[in-house]
Amino acid sequence: MKRQCIHFTEIAWADFARGLGTAAQRLAMQAHLDSGCQPCVGIFRKLCDVFRVGQMAEAPLEVVERAIAIFPHAADRGWLERLETVVAELVSNTQLEWRPAGVRSMALDVQVGGERRLYRAGGYWIDLNLDPPKPIGAGELVGQISADGDDQRESFDGALVQLVIAGRTREETPANRFGEFVLPLPKGKAATLRIALKDAGRLIELPLQTGRQNRKR
């Protein structure tokens, strides 16, 4: 009776082509190639060609530098622990009647039922728009951070903004050059908004509750 050939998946061959996988698995896959299995040999060769082309392509230096600035590696996140934590204080909470200055605000419509919240943390101000969920699509949290006094020229471009729920980072995004950012609005959950200002050495923590709150006028 002819023994049935057991093929490996494309994902497994992709790992093998990149030198990944355990020693035992790689030995088994090499033996499978040496056996002359044409379908698997064909997949492996195609993947090798794809990875070879990818390695030859070089992104412009400015693109690489920008990506590194916006998306710091997880291994480099130790700097977050060294920042001085500043807890933001709610200054006002009113119906949404404003638009922050900047590009993103140009397409921002005033929504009935939304809120504008203004927070202060040391020498920083954080404006938040809480856009409630629509019939189609989730709500959004649109924010802008700015500095007062002598810090008005401080750049917030690439500042890391995180949404933390139950001690875990659920969403994160970089701020743009206006200090603006957009995150999904957590529905019915207490959360903390964190803004990491690496150059200033500050980590702003903003307790955020998207349900009903006592409003300050």
C-alpha positions as a printed NumPy array, in Angstrom:
array([[  0.   ,   0.   ,   0.   ],
       [  1.345,   3.41 ,  -0.99 ],
       [  1.922,   5.712,   1.984],
       [ -0.134,   8.912,   1.897],
       [  1.973,  12.085,   1.635],
       [  1.276,  14.636,   4.371],
       [  1.891,  18.178,   3.152],
       [  2.841,  21.199,   5.238],
       [  0.817,  24.415,   5.156],
       [  1.877,  27.569,   3.313],
       [  2.278,  29.326,   6.67 ],
       [  4.701,  26.623,   7.797],
       [  6.667,  26.947,   4.538],
       [  6.769,  30.73 ,   4.937],
       [  8.348,  30.305,   8.383],
       [ 10.755,  27.7  ,   7.02 ],
       [ 11.838,  30.002,   4.18 ],
       [ 12.633,  32.73 ,   6.711],
       [ 14.615,  30.404,   8.957],
       [ 11.912,  30.173,  11.644],
       [ 10.487,  27.179,  13.505],
       [ 11.857,  24.584,  15.907],
       [ 14.845,  22.423,  14.999],
       [ 12.694,  19.285,  14.879],
       [ 10.13 ,  20.9  ,  12.599],
       [ 12.796,  22.249,  10.255],
       [ 14.431,  18.807,  10.002],
       [ 11.072,  17.234,   9.161],
       [ 10.332,  19.874,   6.512],
       [ 13.792,  19.546,   4.954],
       [ 13.333,  15.782,   4.762],
       [  9.952,  16.424,   3.087],
       [ 11.628,  18.623,   0.471],
       [ 14.354,  16.021,  -0.079],
       [ 11.655,  13.41 ,  -0.716],
       [ 10.743,  15.34 ,  -3.867],
       [  7.156,  16.371,  -3.016],
       [  6.443,  18.603,  -6.014],
       [  3.509,  20.636,  -4.541],
       [  5.516,  21.571,  -1.442],
       [  8.715,  22.19 ,  -3.406],
       [  6.759,  24.545,  -5.676],
       [  5.279,  26.475,  -2.733],
       [  8.665,  26.729,  -1.016],
       [ 10.391,  28.071,  -4.151],
       [  7.672,  30.677,  -4.757],
       [  7.924,  31.891,  -1.169],
       [ 11.705,  32.112,  -1.424],
       [ 11.331,  34.268,  -4.552],
       [  8.834,  36.558,  -2.782],
       [ 11.074,  37.043,   0.259],
       [ 14.117,  37.605,  -1.973],
       [ 12.348,  40.431,  -3.823],
       [ 11.186,  41.906,  -0.529],
       [ 14.725,  41.953,   0.837],
       [ 15.977,  43.74 ,  -2.284],
       [ 13.42 ,  46.538,  -1.998],
       [ 14.606,  49.48 ,   0.066],
       [ 12.269,  52.074,   1.548],
       [ 13.379,  55.731,   1.469],
       [ 15.324,  56.73 ,   4.578],
       [ 12.818,  59.428,   5.555],
       [  9.982,  56.877,   5.43 ],
       [ 11.898,  54.485,   7.694],
       [ 12.733,  57.247,  10.176],
       [  9.111,  58.399,  10.255],
       [  7.849,  54.852,  10.855],
       [ 10.294,  54.357,  13.723],
       [  9.189,  57.636,  15.307],
       [  5.479,  56.835,  15.047],
       [  5.559,  53.122,  15.856],
       [  8.278,  52.517,  18.463],
       [  9.147,  48.857,  18.987],
       [  7.733,  47.059,  21.992],
       [ 11.289,  46.4  ,  23.159],
       [ 11.875,  50.151,  23.272],
       [  8.817,  50.886,  25.407],
       [ 10.877,  50.951,  28.616],
       [ 10.997,  54.741,  28.313],
       [  7.283,  54.843,  29.208],
       [  8.079,  53.587,  32.708],
       [ 10.586,  56.391,  33.221],
       [  8.149,  59.212,  32.497],
       [  6.759,  61.381,  35.281],
       [  3.04 ,  60.679,  35.67 ],
       [  0.671,  63.647,  35.74 ],
       [ -3.033,  63.012,  36.426],
       [ -5.381,  65.215,  34.408],
       [ -8.243,  67.071,  36.091],
       [-11.633,  67.602,  34.467],
       [-12.237,  71.338,  34.059],
       [-15.51 ,  71.374,  32.112],
       [-17.968,  68.94 ,  30.568],
       [-20.568,  70.361,  28.19 ],
       [-22.543,  69.553,  25.085],
       [-20.388,  69.349,  21.973],
       [-20.198,  72.877,  20.591],
       [-16.595,  73.188,  19.441],
       [-14.051,  72.144,  16.862],
       [-10.328,  71.886,  17.607],
       [ -7.998,  73.687,  15.209],
       [ -6.376,  71.378,  12.677],
       [ -6.873,  69.194,   9.665],
       [ -9.032,  66.478,  11.215],
       [-11.537,  68.962,  12.598],
       [-12.439,  70.187,   9.104],
       [-14.623,  67.133,   8.565],
       [-15.961,  67.013,  12.124],
       [-19.691,  67.687,  12.399],
       [-21.379,  68.669,  15.638],
       [-23.321,  65.64 ,  16.857],
       [-26.372,  65.791,  19.094],
       [-25.664,  63.907,  22.307],
       [-21.91 ,  64.284,  22.015],
       [-19.759,  65.942,  24.639],
       [-16.841,  68.278,  24.873],
       [-14.563,  67.727,  27.843],
       [-11.685,  69.959,  28.803],
       [ -8.93 ,  68.623,  31.045],
       [ -5.841,  70.221,  32.556],
       [ -2.649,  68.393,  33.516],
       [  0.156,  70.631,  34.745],
       [  0.944,  72.983,  31.888],
       [ -1.072,  70.99 ,  29.353],
       [ -4.672,  71.121,  28.145],
       [ -6.53 ,  68.186,  26.647],
       [ -9.704,  68.837,  24.644],
       [-11.873,  65.798,  23.957],
       [-14.842,  65.277,  21.654],
       [-16.877,  62.205,  22.595],
       [-18.835,  61.384,  19.47 ],
       [-21.534,  58.826,  20.412],
       [-22.143,  55.653,  18.369],
       [-24.203,  56.16 ,  15.224],
       [-26.814,  53.753,  13.756],
       [-23.968,  52.421,  11.609],
       [-20.492,  52.455,  13.11 ],
       [-18.943,  52.991,  16.495],
       [-18.356,  56.288,  18.221],
       [-15.083,  58.176,  18.197],
       [-12.954,  59.947,  20.734],
       [-11.363,  62.939,  18.997],
       [ -8.81 ,  64.802,  21.067],
       [ -6.21 ,  67.52 ,  20.983],
       [ -3.396,  68.278,  23.397],
       [ -1.861,  71.721,  23.715],
       [  0.475,  73.574,  26.056],
       [  0.151,  76.995,  27.622],
       [  2.639,  79.689,  28.542],
       [  6.218,  79.162,  27.459],
       [  5.449,  75.635,  26.175],
       [  3.195,  76.715,  23.299],
       [  5.875,  75.878,  20.74 ],
       [  6.263,  72.316,  22.006],
       [  5.776,  69.735,  19.268],
       [  3.301,  66.902,  19.88 ],
       [  3.946,  65.235,  16.53 ],
       [  4.125,  61.472,  17.115],
       [  3.183,  61.677,  20.821],
       [  1.914,  58.235,  21.828],
       [ -1.76 ,  58.162,  22.865],
       [ -3.105,  54.977,  24.463],
       [ -6.52 ,  53.802,  25.59 ],
       [ -6.122,  51.541,  28.621],
       [ -8.991,  49.359,  29.881],
       [ -8.667,  47.036,  32.882],
       [ -4.905,  47.557,  32.944],
       [ -4.388,  46.595,  29.309],
       [ -3.645,  48.834,  26.32 ],
       [ -6.548,  48.252,  23.937],
       [ -5.904,  51.006,  21.384],
       [ -3.075,  53.39 ,  20.596],
       [ -2.274,  56.019,  17.996],
       [  0.244,  58.813,  17.425],
       [ -0.826,  62.454,  17.616],
       [ -0.323,  64.613,  14.538],
       [  1.602,  67.879,  14.402],
       [ -1.436,  69.753,  15.732],
       [ -1.529,  67.46 ,  18.779],
       [ -4.72 ,  65.836,  17.478],
       [ -5.626,  62.16 ,  17.732],
       [ -8.602,  59.853,  17.099],
       [ -9.457,  56.621,  18.927],
       [-12.528,  54.365,  19.052],
       [-14.876,  55.403,  21.853],
       [-15.079,  52.638,  24.496],
       [-18.733,  51.766,  25.016],
       [-19.918,  51.434,  28.595],
       [-16.442,  50.865,  30.007],
       [-14.285,  52.828,  32.391],
       [-10.976,  53.569,  30.7  ],
       [ -7.84 ,  55.643,  31.08 ],
       [ -6.418,  57.789,  28.331],
       [ -2.618,  58.01 ,  28.466],
       [ -0.553,  60.548,  26.542],
       [  3.177,  59.877,  26.536],
       [  5.322,  62.953,  25.884],
       [  8.761,  61.414,  25.535],
       [ 10.747,  64.613,  25.005],
       [  9.026,  66.393,  27.903],
       [  9.394,  63.354,  30.19 ],
       [  5.68 ,  63.402,  31.061],
       [  2.987,  60.733,  31.031],
       [ -0.475,  62.268,  31.258],
       [ -3.136,  59.952,  32.683],
       [ -6.723,  60.947,  32.093],
       [ -9.41 ,  58.825,  33.816],
       [-12.184,  58.471,  31.251],
       [-15.722,  57.274,  31.898],
       [-17.898,  57.158,  28.784],
       [-21.151,  56.656,  30.657],
       [-23.047,  59.291,  32.609],
       [-21.021,  61.716,  34.663],
       [-21.677,  64.641,  36.897],
       [-21.15 ,  67.618,  34.683],
       [-19.11 ,  70.609,  35.625],
       [-20.2  ,  73.949,  34.223]])
